[in-house]
Amino acid sequence: MRAAPWRPSNNASPVSNSVSPHPASAGGTRRPVACRRRNGPGSKCGKFPPIGFSMASPPGLKNPKRQRAPDMPSILFINRVYPPSHGATGEMLRDIAESLAGRGWDVSILCTGEAGEPKSVKRGGVFIHRAGAALSRRSVILRAASYSLMIPWLLARALLLRRTDLVVTMTDPPMLAVLGPMIGFFKRNKVVHWAQDLYPEVAEEIGVLPKGSPLIGLLRSVSTLALKRCDAVVSIGRCMTSRLVQRGVSYARIFNIPNWAPAVTPIDRKNNPFRREHGLEGDFVVVYSGNMGLAHDFDAILKAAESLRGRHIVFLMIGDGPRRAEIERSVATLGLSNMRFLPSQSAAKLSESLSAGDAHLVTMRPNLCGLVVPSKVYGVLAAGRPCLFIGPADSEAARLITEQDAGVVIDPARPADLAGILLDWAADPVAHAAACRRARIAGASTTRQNAAVDFEEMLHSLLR
């Protein structure tokens, strides 16, 4: 059976849990909720049907009418993006929202919209309301202005919607956590913040905002106050939980629910059309797939690639991001013919592109430990490929890889270690195949179904 989600022990922090309506269990490991295993012996959830995801998409309805049973729990999620708009947080939100709708919840989404998208529609059993606030990407200043205007705009729209039992905010746009307590004050709902990143620390550490400035201090105070006033905070990693406790959030209110992989089917390297299409047959392929952003460190990858020239080991960089042009310039300067670049791939090609790699690279700057959790790790493991994580050893990604023996954690200051493990795997197919099997087993332990079960149990515990 799947182990219960990790919860910090009572000794993990000096913060008192006296404010929690659900004191820690006698074992001191986590706060009890309705159940932690689905339909198992003694489960209180046995009366509910097995969880599932509604894949149907009914035709869009203009201002859809609600027919809500009086005892049906209702919930409003707020996030900048929701499919069909692109964004990783929107994809995860859809998984949880459609799961809850399939379980009988009355689920609404409040998000921003793009041209041509209906203002109000029902899709996958979920009522979607789009506020219509666009995000400018033309400059950092315009993006910051868009984020600043988006929050009051979403607040105004949320207050016009009917009251729900719960409100859940995410972290796109940054500082969205402040909305939940404000809505809760006016509408008396239970408030949850689902933290994918911690702001303003992320903006400070990647250099978007000046480190230690009065603005950072103000934003941190406002954010911390909002988090303390939430009835629950969902953390996506143990390292993030520690950061939240340091912020002063009661650990009795923190639920650790890791992210999960998109739907990925492993494809054998010999039968993968993606490898044939891009001339990768006969090479040991090391893939970096995803955003090449400010939170990621690429120095170790470049140095390893430089040391492995002429070894039939190809580094394939798939994706875009603010640092891609910089990396391409470095590759040209160093003359690295063993490093190639491809644009982001469509969801239809995700299984092929992830399975095209014999191993995958995931990086994170050490100063961001606990502020972000690189969710691309889950997709890599679901594809059955070992993960080479270049980043802090105490991060959630590193701990998952180490505990499940699903790859190797590499010190960013030791690029020779990265080159060494790639040479070993390329020379020993048996050892590499074993690493792939362990990765696949690890990927099966973090699924969207498991996360949905834990999420629903957490919500029920708040409504009791």
C-alpha positions in Angstrom: 0.0 0.0 0.0 1.1 3.5 -0.7 2.6 5.2 2.3 0.8 8.2 3.8 2.1 11.6 2.7 5.0 12.8 4.9 4.1 15.3 7.6 6.7 17.1 9.7 7.0 15.8 13.3 6.1 17.8 16.3 9.8 18.2 17.0 10.5 19.6 13.6 9.9 23.1 14.6 9.5 25.2 17.7 6.4 26.7 16.3 3.3 25.9 18.4 0.5 23.9 16.9 -2.0 25.2 19.4 -3.8 27.1 16.7 -4.5 24.0 14.7 -8.1 22.6 14.9 -6.5 19.2 14.3 -3.7 18.5 16.7 -0.9 16.1 15.7 -1.4 12.5 16.3 0.1 10.7 19.3 2.9 9.5 17.0 3.7 13.0 16.2 4.2 12.4 12.5 1.1 13.9 10.9 -2.3 15.2 11.5 -5.0 12.6 10.9 -7.5 13.2 8.1 -10.4 11.2 6.9 -8.2 8.4 5.6 -4.8 8.1 4.0 -5.5 5.0 1.9 -8.3 4.5 -0.5 -10.9 1.9 0.4 -8.4 -0.1 2.5 -9.3 -2.0 5.7 -10.8 0.3 8.3 -10.9 3.2 5.8 -13.5 5.8 6.4 -13.5 6.5 2.7 -15.0 3.2 1.7 -18.4 4.7 1.1 -17.0 6.8 -1.7 -16.6 5.4 -5.3 -13.1 4.9 -6.6 -11.5 8.1 -7.7 -11.3 8.9 -11.4 -10.6 11.5 -13.9 -13.4 12.8 -16.1 -12.0 12.8 -19.6 -15.2 14.0 -21.3 -15.5 17.6 -22.4 -19.1 18.6 -22.8 -19.9 21.4 -25.2 -19.3 24.9 -23.8 -22.3 26.5 -22.3 -22.8 30.3 -22.1 -23.3 31.1 -18.4 -24.0 27.4 -17.4 -26.8 26.8 -14.9 -25.9 25.1 -11.6 -28.0 22.3 -10.2 -26.2 21.7 -6.9 -27.3 19.4 -4.2 -27.5 21.0 -0.8 -24.9 18.7 0.7 -22.4 18.8 -2.2 -19.1 20.4 -1.2 -18.2 23.4 -3.4 -14.8 24.7 -4.1 -13.3 27.6 -6.1 -9.7 27.3 -7.5 -7.9 30.5 -8.5 -4.9 30.5 -10.9 -3.7 32.6 -13.8 -3.8 29.7 -16.4 -6.2 26.8 -17.0 -6.3 24.6 -20.2 -6.5 25.2 -23.0 -4.2 28.1 -22.0 -0.6 26.7 -21.6 1.1 26.4 -18.3 2.3 23.6 -16.0 0.2 24.8 -13.0 -2.9 24.8 -15.1 -2.4 21.2 -16.2 -2.0 20.1 -12.6 -5.0 22.1 -11.6 -7.1 20.5 -14.3 -6.2 17.0 -12.9 -7.3 17.8 -9.4 -10.4 19.8 -10.5 -11.8 17.2 -12.8 -11.0 14.5 -10.2 -13.1 16.3 -7.6 -15.9 17.0 -10.0 -16.0 13.3 -10.9 -16.3 12.6 -7.1 -19.4 14.8 -6.8 -17.8 18.1 -5.8 -19.1 21.4 -7.2 -15.9 22.7 -8.7 -15.3 26.2 -10.2 -12.1 27.7 -11.6 -11.3 31.4 -11.8 -8.5 32.2 -14.2 -7.5 34.8 -16.8 -8.5 34.4 -20.4 -7.1 34.8 -23.9 -8.7 36.1 -27.0 -11.4 33.8 -28.3 -12.0 31.9 -25.0 -15.5 32.0 -23.5 -16.0 34.0 -20.3 -17.9 31.2 -18.7 -18.0 27.5 -19.7 -18.4 24.0 -18.3 -15.8 21.5 -19.3 -14.9 18.1 -17.8 -17.5 18.7 -15.1 -15.8 21.9 -14.0 -17.3 25.5 -14.2 -14.6 27.8 -15.7 -14.8 31.6 -15.2 -12.3 33.7 -17.1 -11.5 37.2 -15.9 -10.0 38.3 -19.1 -6.8 39.9 -17.7 -4.0 39.5 -20.2 -0.3 39.0 -19.2 2.2 41.2 -21.1 5.5 39.4 -21.8 7.2 42.3 -23.7 9.4 43.3 -20.7 10.1 42.5 -17.1 8.5 45.9 -16.1 5.3 45.2 -18.1 5.1 41.7 -16.8 5.4 43.0 -13.2 2.7 45.6 -13.9 0.4 42.9 -15.4 0.9 40.7 -12.3 0.1 43.7 -10.0 -3.1 44.5 -11.8 -4.1 40.9 -12.1 -4.5 40.3 -8.4 -7.1 43.0 -7.6 -8.9 42.1 -10.9 -9.2 38.4 -9.8 -10.3 39.5 -6.3 -13.1 41.6 -7.7 -14.3 38.8 -10.0 -14.1 36.3 -7.1 -16.2 38.4 -4.9 -18.9 38.6 -7.6 -19.1 34.8 -7.9 -21.3 32.9 -5.6 -19.9 31.7 -2.3 -18.2 28.3 -2.1 -17.3 26.2 0.9 -13.5 26.4 0.1 -11.2 28.7 -1.9 -7.8 27.4 -3.1 -5.2 29.8 -4.5 -2.1 28.7 -6.4 1.1 30.7 -7.1 0.6 32.1 -10.6 0.7 35.0 -10.6 3.2 35.5 -7.7 1.7 36.8 -4.4 -1.6 35.2 -5.3 -1.6 33.8 -1.8 -2.9 37.1 -0.5 -6.2 36.6 -2.3 -7.5 33.7 -0.3 -7.7 35.3 3.2 -9.3 38.4 1.7 -12.0 36.3 0.0 -12.4 34.3 3.1 -12.9 37.4 5.2 -15.8 38.6 3.0 -17.4 35.2 2.2 -16.5 33.1 5.2 -15.0 30.2 3.3 -12.2 27.8 4.3 -9.0 29.0 2.6 -6.2 26.8 1.2 -3.0 27.9 -0.5 -1.4 25.4 -2.9 2.2 26.5 -3.0 4.2 25.7 -6.2 6.8 28.3 -5.4 7.5 30.7 -2.5 7.4 34.4 -3.2 8.9 36.9 -2.9 12.0 34.8 -2.1 12.2 33.2 -5.6 12.2 36.7 -7.3 14.9 37.8 -4.9 17.1 34.8 -5.4 17.0 34.8 -9.2 17.7 38.6 -9.3 14.3 39.8 -10.5 14.0 42.0 -7.4 17.0 43.5 -5.5 18.1 41.3 -2.6 17.4 42.6 0.8 15.4 45.7 -0.5 12.6 47.3 1.5 10.2 46.0 -1.2 11.3 42.4 -0.6 10.7 42.9 3.2 7.2 44.3 2.6 6.2 41.6 0.2 7.5 38.9 2.5 5.6 40.3 5.5 2.4 40.5 3.4 2.9 37.0 2.1 3.7 35.5 5.5 0.6 37.1 7.0 -1.6 35.6 4.3 -0.1 32.2 4.7 -0.6 32.2 8.4 -4.3 33.1 7.9 -4.9 30.1 5.6 -6.7 27.1 7.0 -4.2 24.9 5.2 -1.1 25.2 3.0 -0.2 22.5 0.5 3.5 22.0 0.1 5.0 20.1 -2.8 8.2 19.0 -1.0 9.7 18.5 2.4 12.3 21.2 1.7 9.4 23.6 1.0 7.7 22.5 4.2 10.8 23.5 6.2 10.8 26.9 4.5 7.1 27.4 5.3 7.8 26.6 9.0 10.6 29.0 9.0 8.2 31.6 7.8 6.0 31.0 10.8 3.3 28.9 9.2 2.1 26.3 11.8 3.3 22.9 10.6 0.0 21.4 11.8 -1.6 23.3 8.9 0.9 22.1 6.2 0.0 19.1 3.9 2.9 17.7 1.9 1.4 16.6 -1.5 4.0 16.1 -4.2 3.4 17.0 -7.8 3.1 14.2 -10.4 3.9 13.4 -14.0 1.8 14.1 -17.0 0.5 11.0 -18.9 3.7 9.4 -20.2 4.1 5.9 -21.8 7.7 4.6 -21.9 8.9 3.8 -25.4 11.8 1.4 -26.1 14.8 3.3 -27.6 15.0 0.9 -30.5 11.4 1.6 -31.6 11.2 5.3 -30.8 10.4 7.4 -34.0 11.7 10.5 -32.2 15.2 9.1 -32.2 15.0 8.1 -35.8 13.6 11.5 -36.8 16.4 13.4 -35.2 19.3 11.1 -36.1 19.9 9.9 -32.6 20.2 6.2 -33.3 23.6 4.7 -32.2 24.2 7.5 -29.6 23.8 7.6 -25.9 21.4 10.5 -25.5 21.3 12.7 -22.5 18.2 15.0 -22.5 17.3 18.2 -20.8 13.6 18.8 -21.3 11.8 21.9 -20.1 12.3 25.5 -19.3 15.8 26.9 -19.5 15.2 29.5 -16.9 16.8 31.6 -14.3 16.3 28.9 -11.6 18.5 26.5 -13.4 22.3 26.1 -13.5 23.9 24.9 -16.8 27.6 25.2 -16.1 28.1 21.6 -15.1 26.3 20.4 -18.2 28.5 22.5 -20.5 31.7 21.3 -18.8 30.6 17.7 -18.9 29.7 18.0 -22.6 33.1 19.6 -23.3 34.9 16.7 -21.7 32.8 14.1 -23.6 33.4 15.3 -27.1 33.9 12.4 -29.6 32.4 9.8 -27.2 29.1 9.2 -29.0 27.3 10.9 -26.1 24.8 13.5 -27.3 23.3 16.2 -25.1 19.9 17.1 -26.4 18.4 20.3 -25.0 14.6 20.4 -25.6 12.6 23.6 -24.7 13.0 27.3 -24.5 13.3 29.9 -21.8 15.2 33.1 -20.9 18.6 31.3 -20.7 18.5 29.3 -24.0 20.2 32.0 -26.1 22.9 32.3 -23.5 23.5 28.5 -23.5 23.6 28.4 -27.4 26.2 31.1 -27.4 28.3 29.1 -24.9 28.0 26.0 -27.1 29.1 28.0 -30.2 32.0 29.5 -28.3 33.2 26.1 -27.0 32.5 24.4 -30.4 30.4 21.6 -28.8 29.1 19.6 -31.7 27.7 17.0 -29.2 25.1 19.4 -27.9 21.9 20.0 -29.9 18.8 22.1 -29.4 15.1 21.4 -30.2 12.0 23.5 -29.5 9.4 22.5 -26.9 7.5 19.5 -28.0 3.7 19.1 -28.1 1.9 17.0 -25.5 1.2 14.4 -28.2 4.9 13.9 -28.6 5.8 14.0 -24.9 6.2 10.2 -24.5 8.4 10.0 -27.5 10.6 13.0 -26.5 11.1 11.9 -22.9 11.7 8.3 -23.9 14.3 9.4 -26.5 16.7 10.1 -23.7 18.8 7.3 -22.2 19.2 9.6 -19.2 17.8 13.0 -18.2 19.2 16.1 -16.7 17.4 18.2 -14.1 19.1 21.2 -12.5 18.3 23.7 -9.8 20.4 26.5 -8.3 21.3 25.6 -4.6 20.0 28.9 -3.2 16.5 28.0 -4.4 16.2 24.8 -2.3 12.7 24.8 -0.7 11.5 27.8 -2.8 10.9 25.7 -5.9 10.6 22.0 -6.6 11.6 20.9 -10.2 8.5 18.9 -11.2 10.1 17.7 -14.4 11.7 14.9 -12.3 8.3 13.1 -12.2 7.9 13.1 -16.0 11.4 11.7 -16.3 10.8 8.8 -13.9 7.4 8.1 -15.5 9.2 7.6 -18.8 11.4 5.0 -17.1 14.7 7.0 -17.5 17.2 7.6 -14.7 17.5 11.2 -13.5 20.8 13.0 -13.1 19.9 15.8 -10.7 22.4 18.7 -10.5 21.5 20.6 -7.4 21.3 20.6 -3.6 21.2 17.2 -1.9 18.6 18.2 0.6 16.0 19.3 -2.0 12.9 17.2 -2.6 14.1 16.1 -6.0 17.4 14.9 -4.7 15.8 13.0 -1.8 13.3 11.3 -4.1 16.0 10.2 -6.4 18.2 9.0 -3.5 15.5 7.2 -1.6 14.2 5.4 -4.7 17.6 4.8 -6.2 16.2 6.4 -9.4 19.3 8.2 -10.6 22.2 10.1 -9.3 22.5 13.4 -7.4 25.5 15.5 -8.6 27.2 18.4 -6.8 27.1 21.4 -9.3 30.7 22.0 -8.5 31.8 18.5 -9.7 31.0 18.2 -13.4 33.5 15.4 -13.7 31.1 13.2 -11.7 28.4 13.8 -14.3 30.7 12.9 -17.2 31.8 9.8 -15.2 28.3 8.4 -14.7 27.4 9.0 -18.3 30.5 7.1 -19.5 29.7 4.2 -17.1 26.1 3.9 -18.3 27.1 4.2 -22.0 29.6 1.4 -21.6 27.4 -0.9 -19.4 24.0 -1.5 -20.9 23.1 -3.9 -18.1 23.7 -1.4 -15.4 21.8 1.3 -17.4 18.8 -1.0 -17.9 18.7 -1.6 -14.2 18.7 2.1 -13.6 15.8 2.5 -16.0 13.8 -0.1 -14.2 14.3 1.5 -10.8 13.3 4.9 -12.3 10.1 3.4 -13.7 9.2 1.9 -10.3 9.9 5.3 -8.6 7.7 7.1 -11.2 4.8 4.8 -10.4 4.8 5.9 -6.7 4.0 9.6 -7.5 0.8 9.6 -9.7 -2.0 12.1 -10.1 -4.4 9.6 -8.7 -2.5 9.4 -5.5 -2.2 13.2 -5.3 -6.0 13.5 -5.9 -6.8 11.1 -3.1 -4.6 13.1 -0.7 -6.0 16.4 -1.9 -9.6 15.3 -1.4 -8.8 13.9 2.1 -7.2 17.2 3.1 -10.3 19.2 1.9 -12.7 16.9 3.7 -10.7 17.4 6.9 -11.2 21.2 6.7 -15.0 20.9 6.2 -15.5 18.7 9.3 
